[in-house]
Amino acid sequence: MPDLWLTTPCAGRTLWALNVAHLDLLESYVGAALREDPPASSVRRMTVLAKLPAWLKSAKHRDEVLRGLRRLRATVPDGARRH
């Protein structure tokens, strides 16, 4: 795997994103007011979101993770930004 350039310390760990689309997905998921799990029998249960580490999904770390994601977004070159 190539070196990741979207990394930042967060909650005693390393928060990272592969690219802007991954960053968008993480921001959307972590910032959601309500997250409903798909049924256990659902194929969607095995998505990248289902496999996120517990610390990243924890409400206890939500504000810190969102700040970390904003720090990552600030490092994205202008040509690669979508927002």
PyMOL commands that set and color helices and strands:
alter all, ss='L'
color gray80, all
select helices_A, chain A and resi 20-31+43-46+54-57+59-74+78-80
alter helices_A, ss='H'
color red, helices_A
select strands_A, chain A and resi 6-10+13-17
alter strands_A, ss='S'
color yellow, strands_A
deselect
rebuild
show_as cartoon
